[in-house]
Amino acid sequence: MIQNSDQICIANPYVQPGSVQLTHYLDHKPQVDKNKVIAAHKGRISQLALSKDLRMLATTSDKGTVVRLWNPLTGLSLHELRRGSNPATIKHLSFEVETAEYLAVCSEKETVHVFKC
């Protein structure tokens, strides 16, 4: 969940494997027309991260080779970032706090990948 002034966005894995449900609130009231379900990956969702400004959502699956960036308001795909070709469990995703210009991806392989968004 990220709260940005008067707007709140909650992202969580949906009942369909690989999907993410986004729920938006404005002035603490649910925005029915702003609820989205994104079919983000073929496999189960392993990690999610929202940028502080609510302009980007990052997702990874249990395969851990691809990170996908989404617009949480529209549900449209923004970018696809390749972490590697060998499967890995992603342990953490984190946007750079102020501008969300960078995304850090930590995996079980004891590596950290930093991508420019």
Summary of the structure (lengths in Angstrom):
residues: 117
radius of gyration: 13.8
end to end distance: 20.3
largest distance: 43.6
contacts: 350
relative contact order: 0.17
helix: 3%
strand: 54%
